[in-house]
Structure formats: structure tokens, C-alpha cells
């Protein structure tokens, strides 16, 4: 993973401090943003495409309000939900920017996340898919590197999904409409941006749930310890 040693047995250093700090900061910020975002959505639980959308317009999605145990605050308060959302959003955006720049500087992206030619071979991709379907997790030296599905998901989240959340969120901010009017045109209107923001948020939740499931199946103590201390016990090679 992150700057591991060549040793393929015992305990190794797996995750850099920057990765661990960003991981846990993100966990807290995304919880605040998602739950407060649902509280904001409850003010008008309908989604539209284009520039405009109101009660009498045709919505492509209409939901009941989300329950209080899923929102921040638990009791409906649009003002408080906005307060939490707008307080966490700048921290989230700047943390992502800092992490991207730091990962480029320390070559984490180049060394750990960039695809190699062998990764993209159809046989390799198919084998990775089969191993995941059978819950066959890598052992030995193979456990020290991201596989192609992990690389694709992490690159997709860090460089596509999270920036999409930030940009669509900015598009919905009235102040940004004056500063960066091209954002509205980029996403085809504020209502389209709102719909894309909603879709991206739930796509991120889906990634989170799969991520947690993989951690539980791969060995939660070892996996969580590596993200707290940076130390990881390498699984023994299969016979």
C-alpha cells in the first residue's frame, strides 16, 4: 500500500500519516455532510433536471422525508442542517485538495494508485473480479499492493466522485453563481446540479458500505489497526 517495505511477512508500515489523517477526517466530515444534507433535502424532497424546479413541476424523483435518526439535527430544522453542512463543506474541500497535492508530492498516487500495464490486461482484471466474488483476499507480498479493482474505485472516488460533490455543491450556492457563473452551465442548471449532488452522495455511501464490508471480511482488527497506527500484519501465503 503506502510505501511498504519489500518484506512480505510479519508486520510492515502500510499507510502514511497523511493517508491516515485524511481517512479519519473524511469519515467525520462525510458523516456530518451526508446527514445534514438529508436534513436540507427534507425541506423539498423532490429532484428535477434543468434550471428550475418547484412543487408544480414534474420531478424525476420524489421521496418521503428521511427519518430523524438519519438527519442532522434529528429534529427537522433547515437552518441548523444548513449550518452544519456549510461548516463542514469547506473543511472537506480543502482537505481533499491538500491530500491530492500531498499525494502527488510524496508519489503515493504514482507508486500506489496508478495503473500498471499488467493491471489492465483482461485476464488480470477478470481474475481480480473472480477473486473478489469468491472472497479470496491476497496474501503475502500481494497483500501489500492495491489490486486493480481497488485502484479503480479509489481513483474514481478521489478524482471523480468527491470533486463532483464539491463542484455541484458550489453550483447550488447563490454566491458562487455570481463568482463562477460557468458552473451552472457546466451542470445544465442548478436543479441538475442538485440531482447530481444527490446521486453522487448516495454513490459515496454505496462505496462506504462496500468498503466496510471488505474490511470486515478481510480481518477488521488488522485493517483498522493499520489505518490507526500504520502498522499492518501481512497475511501468510496460502499453501
N, C-alpha and C positions, 0 to 999 in steps of 0.2 A: 504494500500500500504506500504510505508516505515515507520515503527514504528508509526503507528497511535494510537491514544488513543482509549479506549473502547467506548467512546461516539459515538452514532450513529446519532446524529442530530447536527445542527449548523455547525460551522467551526472547522476543525481539522488540525493538521500538517500531511501532506501526504508524501512529498518527502524530503529525507535528502539532505543536501547541496552538498554532493559528487555526488549524483544522478543528481541533477540539473546542476551542473557544467559540468559533463561528457556529459549530454544530449546536452547542447548548444555548447560545444566544438566540439562534434561529428557532430552536424549539419553543422558547418562551415567547418570542415575538410573534411567531406564527400562530400560537395559541391565542394570544391577545387579538391579533388581526382577524383571524377566522371567526372567533366568537363575537367580537364586536361588529364585524361585517355582517353576520347573520342578524344581529340586532338592528343594524341600519336597513338591511333588506326587508325586515318585518314592517317597516313603515310603508312599503309599497311592494308586496311580494309578487310582482309581475315583471317579465322581461320582454324587451322589444328590440327590433333591429332598426337602424337609421338614426335620424336626428331627434325624433320626438316620440313620446310615449306617455299616455295618461289613461285614466280609468275607462274612457270610452273607445280607446284604440285597441286594435287587435294585438294581443300578446302571443308570443310563441311559447311562453311558459308561464303558468300561473300556479302558485303554490299556496297552501295554508301557511300561517305564521309558524316559524320554528319555535319549539318549546323553550321555556326559560332556562332549563338546565343546559341548553346548547348555546346560549347567548351571554354576552357581557354588556351590561349587567343582566342578572337573571330576570328582574322585573323590567318590563318594557320602558325604555327611556331613550328616545332617539338622540337627545342631546348628549347623554352620557356615553352611548355607543360611539358617537362621532368623536367625543373627547378621547376615548381610549384608542380608537382607530388612528386618529391624526397624531396622537402622541407616539405610537409605536411605528407608524409608517416611515418617518424619516430615519429612525434608527435602523430599521430593516433595510432601507435602500442604501444607506451609506455603509452599512456592514457588508452588504453584498459587493458593492464597488470596491471596498478595501480588500475583501477576500479575493476578488478576481485579480486585482493588481498585485497583491502579495503572492498569490499562487503563480502568476506569471514570473515574478521576480525570483522566487525560490525554485522555479521549474517543476512545481508539483503538477501543473497541467501537462507540460511536455513529457515528463517522466512517467506519470501515473495514469493520466486520463486520456492522453492522445491515442488514437487507434494506430496499431501497427499493421503492416500489410497482412501478416498471418491472421490477425484478428478478423479480418473481413473476408477470409476465404469461406465460401458457402459451407464446406464441410465443417469448418471450425464453428461457425455460427449455429448450424444445426445440432452439433454435438453439445454445445452450450445450452441450447434450448432443451434438449433431451435430459441433460444432467439436472437442470432446474426442475423439470417436470417430475423427475424421479427423486428429487430432494437429495441428490448426490453432491455434497459440498466438497470443494477442493481441499486437499490435504498436502502436507509437506511444503515444498517450495512453491507449488501452485497456489497455495492459500495466501501467499504474500503479495499477490498481484490481483488487480481488478480483472474480472473476465469481461468479455465483450458486451454482455447484457448490462452489467454494472456500469461500464464506461458509457454506454449509450444512454442509460437512464440518468446518470449523474450529469453528463454533459447537457442532456435535454432539460433537466431541471435548472441547473445553474445558469446556462446561457440562453435558454429559450423561455421556459415557464416562469421563472422568477422575474426576469426583465419584462415579460408580458404583463404580469401582475402589476409591476411598478408603473409601467407606461400607461396601461389602461386606467389605473387609479389616478394618475396625474391628469388624464384626459377628462375625468369626471369632475375635477376641481375647477370651479369657476375662475379662480385666479390664474390658473395655468392656461385657460382659454385665451386670455389676453396676452400672456407672455409667449406661449408656444401654440398659436392657433393651428399650426400644421398637424398637431396631434389629433385633433378632431377629424381632419380629412384623412389622416393615416388609417384610422379605425372605422371610417364611414359614419361618424356621428357619435354623440355622447351615449345614446342608448345602445348602440352596437358595442361601444367600449364597456358599458356596464354589463352587457351579456357576456362578453369575452372575459371580463374580470371574474364573473360568477363561475364560468366554466373552468377557467384556469385555477381558481381557488379549490374547486372540488377535484380537479385533476391532481392537485398537490396533495389533497387529503388522501386520494387513492394511492399515490406514491408512498405517502407516510404509512398507510396501513400495510402495504406490501413490504415496505422496509422493516417495520416492526415484526411482521410475521417471519421474515427471513432471519432476523436477529434471534427470535425465539427458537427457530428450528436449528440454527447453526450453533447455538450454545450461548444463551444470554449473558451468563457470568463473564465468560471470556470476551465477548463482543463489547459489552458495556464497559468492562474494566479497561479495554484498550482505548475507548473513547473518553475515559476519565483520566487515566494515568499515562496513556500512550503505549503501555506495555501489553504485548499480545503473546499468548502461548500458542505456538504453531501446532496444529493438529498432526498427529503421527501419520506417516504414509500408510496407505492401505496395503495389505499384503498383495 
